[in-house]
Amino acid sequence: MKARVHVMLKNGVLDPQGEAVRHALGAMGFDKVEGVRQGKVIDLELADGASEKDVADMCEKLLANTVIESYSIEMQG
């Protein structure tokens, strides 16, 4: 079984990396980009019997800083 976790900064939290990417894209001529939010994707290989709740617990305790980040989980077969 696999799980994919998407972690992003919450709305309203300054994203300096995203802003740097937006600026670089503008400098390269991609002037129609008005904003960029950068995040991370974490792929987990899970043992049989692991649940989405187990993955959520992992996110709450380690994978995401829930003060400033939100996360979503995709369970895959």
N, C-alpha and C positions, 0 to 999 in steps of 0.2 A: 504494500500500500504506500502511496505517496501523498504528500501534502505540499502545496505551494502557499507561502505566506507573502503577502504584499504589505510592506510597511511604508507609510508616508507621513510627512510632517502634517500636523493638524492645520486646518485653515486658520489664518491669523498668525501663525508662527513664521518668523522670518526664515527664508530659505536661501542663504548666501550661495550655495552651490548651484541651485537652480537659476539664480540671478546671473551668476558667472556664465552659465551655459547660454542663457538668453542673450547676454551681451556678446558673447563669442559668435553666436549665430547671426546676430545683427551685423557684426563686423565682417562676416563672410557673405553678406548680401541677402540673408534671409530676414528681411525687414518686416515680414508679416507676423512674426512671432511676438506676441504681446506679453507672454508669461510662461515660465517653466517651473514645475515642481519636480524635484528629484527625490527618488525613493530607492528602496531596495527590494529584491525578490529573494526569498530563501526557499530552496527546495529541500524537503525532508524525505528520507526513506524511512518508513515506519514498519515496525513488526506487526504481524497479524494481531488484531484485537485493539490496536490503537484507535482512539476516537478523536473527533473534532474537538471535544472538550480537552483532551490531553494536549492537543496542539495549542488551543487557546491558553491553557495553563502555562505552556512554554513561552508563549508570546507575553503574557502578563509578567512572568518572572525574569525573562532574559532577552527575548528576541526583539521586543519593542519597548521603548521608553514611553509608557502610556501617559506621562505628563504632557509630552509634546508630540507624540506620534500616535497615529491610528493604524490599525491593521485589518486585513481581511484574509480569510482562509479559503482555499480551494482544496477539497479532498478529491483524490484521483484514485479510483479503483483500488 
